[in-house]
């Protein structure tokens, strides 16, 4: 674990997510949200475990763009939506944390898992 400022956490998260949220990921997300989403909470709840698996698989290959691309092809639109919403809740939470210092995982892969499989839940409390 390392201590990082919220500003640095946001920068690091943005860099990593920029790799994972590729053209395929974004196309699936945009296609899904173009449909009428009646209850996003239900979608997120129903896809929670699959989203955890998606993030875990992405973290294993954070330095392999071809694998990330393949995982994004395989992922369902609901998984992609759930992961993106986690990212959204997390960034909203981080924006409200000012200059706080937090402890985060040192490796990028563990950091991604920490942020999108657990830490994002703090954003639900806003």
C-alpha positions, 0 to 999 in steps of 0.5 A: 500500500502507498499513500496518495493524494486524491488528486494523484489517485484521480490522475492514476485512475484516469490513466488506467481507465483510459486503457480499459475504456477503449473504443469497444467498451465505449461503443457498448456503453453508448449502445446500451445507454441509448436504450431506455434504462428503466432501473439502473440500480437493478442492472447494476445489482444483477451484474455485480458479480460479472462486473467484479470478474470483468475488472479482475480480468482486466487488471490481470492484463493491464499492460496487454492491450490485445487482451483488454480488447478481447475482454471488452469484446466478450463483455456484455453491455450490462457488464460494461454499463455496471463498470462504467457506473462504478467509475462514475460513482467513484469519480463523484466521490473522489471529487468531494474528497478535497486534498485528503490522502488515502492508502491505495494498492501499489500495482496498477492492476491491484489499484484498478481492482481496489477502486472498481470492485470495492472503493467505488461503493463509497460514492453511494454514500454521497 
